[in-house]
Structures are given as structure tokens and as C-alpha cells.
Amino acid sequence: MSEISFDDFMKVDIRVGRIVEVSDFPEARKPAWKLRIDFGDEIGVKKSSAQITENYSREDLMGRQVIAVVNFPPRQIGPFMSEVLTLGFDDDNGNVVLAAVERDVPLGKRLH
């Protein structure tokens, strides 16, 4: 993997938000949830599709703080327009585990 500069890193706007709605996404090719995530007053509520159904139920996700890239262009995923990329890591089985903050922080705070 090639190196990037600090300025390159600063172009990626990674923020913390809180999941306020979780919906089924039966049209997705791989099992996924449709999420609405509140990033606070500056950014507002954004939509994301997340292939995390193996590790997270609707109840696990509601109210949870997550980390997402908020400055990628929206991406059409089937009939759904995903506005942010929710971040996570693959576990040993190839299922996504969400990246998370250690404790609650104000919504919309930027990763640095």
C-alpha cells in the first residue's frame, strides 16, 4: 500500500454519529440494514447502507454511536441512496464489526 500525506488524510472527513433509525433492506444483494444516522446540527441526519446483519440486530444498533466518512459522494445501492460510509472491520468470518468510539462524544465530532 502506498503512503499518503497528512493533507491527503485531512481530505477524508470522518465523523461520529448516532443511529436513529434501522430499516430492513430486502432489495440489497447481500444482507444489509438501512441506517439513518444523526451527525448533529452541522451535518444533520444522513442515510447509510451497512452489511452488518450477521453481527448486529436492529436493537443492537438503535442509539449506538458509529463512525462514518461523510464527504464521499452519495452512492446508489439498488433503490437506496447511501449518503455516508459507515466504517468497520472484517472479523474472522468476513462479517463487519463496526468501528466505534470508546465512550460517547458529541455528535458530528471529527476524527483526528
C-alpha positions in Angstrom: 0.0 0.0 0.0 1.4 3.4 -0.9 1.9 6.2 1.6 -0.3 9.3 1.7 0.4 12.7 3.0 -1.2 14.2 6.1 -3.0 16.6 3.8 -4.5 13.6 1.9 -5.7 12.2 5.3 -7.3 15.5 6.2 -9.4 15.4 3.0 -11.3 12.4 4.4 -14.0 13.8 6.8 -14.7 11.1 9.4 -17.3 12.0 12.0 -19.2 10.4 14.8 -23.0 10.0 14.6 -25.8 8.2 16.4 -28.1 5.7 14.7 -31.6 6.9 15.0 -33.4 4.5 12.6 -32.8 1.0 11.4 -34.8 -0.4 8.5 -34.8 -3.7 6.6 -33.2 -3.6 3.1 -34.6 -6.7 1.3 -33.5 -5.4 -2.1 -29.8 -5.5 -1.2 -27.7 -8.2 -2.9 -26.0 -9.1 0.4 -28.0 -8.8 3.7 -27.8 -5.2 4.9 -29.6 -2.7 7.1 -30.6 0.8 6.0 -29.5 3.3 8.7 -30.3 6.9 9.4 -27.5 8.4 11.4 -27.7 11.8 13.2 -24.4 13.7 12.9 -25.6 16.8 14.8 -26.6 20.3 13.7 -23.8 20.9 11.3 -24.3 17.8 9.1 -27.7 16.6 10.1 -29.2 13.1 9.6 -27.7 11.0 6.8 -28.6 7.6 5.3 -26.2 4.7 5.0 -26.5 1.0 3.9 -24.5 -1.3 6.1 -23.8 -5.0 5.6 -23.7 -5.7 9.3 -26.7 -8.0 9.8 -24.6 -11.0 10.9 -23.2 -9.2 13.9 -25.9 -6.6 14.8 -29.7 -6.8 15.3 -31.9 -3.7 14.9 -32.0 -3.5 18.7 -28.1 -3.6 18.9 -27.9 -0.6 16.5 -30.6 1.8 17.8 -28.9 4.6 19.7 -25.4 3.4 19.0 -22.7 5.8 18.1 -20.8 4.9 14.9 -18.0 6.4 12.8 -18.6 7.3 9.1 -17.0 9.1 6.2 -19.3 12.0 5.5 -17.7 13.6 2.4 -17.9 10.9 -0.2 -20.4 11.5 -3.0 -23.7 9.7 -2.4 -23.8 6.1 -3.8 -26.8 4.4 -5.3 -27.2 0.9 -3.8 -30.2 -0.7 -5.6 -33.1 1.5 -4.9 -31.4 3.2 -1.9 -29.1 6.3 -2.0 -26.4 5.9 0.6 -25.0 9.3 1.7 -22.2 8.3 4.2 -19.9 5.3 4.5 -20.3 3.6 7.9 -16.9 2.2 9.0 -16.0 -1.2 10.3 -13.6 -4.1 10.1 -14.0 -7.7 8.9 -14.0 -10.3 11.7 -12.5 -13.8 11.3 -15.6 -14.9 9.4 -15.6 -11.9 7.0 -18.5 -10.2 8.7 -18.3 -6.5 9.5 -17.7 -5.3 13.1 -18.4 -1.6 13.4 -15.6 0.9 14.2 -16.6 2.6 17.4 -15.7 5.3 19.9 -14.6 4.2 23.4 -17.2 6.5 25.0 -20.0 8.8 23.9 -18.8 12.1 22.3 -20.8 15.0 20.9 -22.4 14.2 17.6 -20.6 15.4 14.5 -17.1 15.5 16.1 -14.4 14.8 13.6 -11.8 12.1 13.9 -8.2 13.4 14.2 
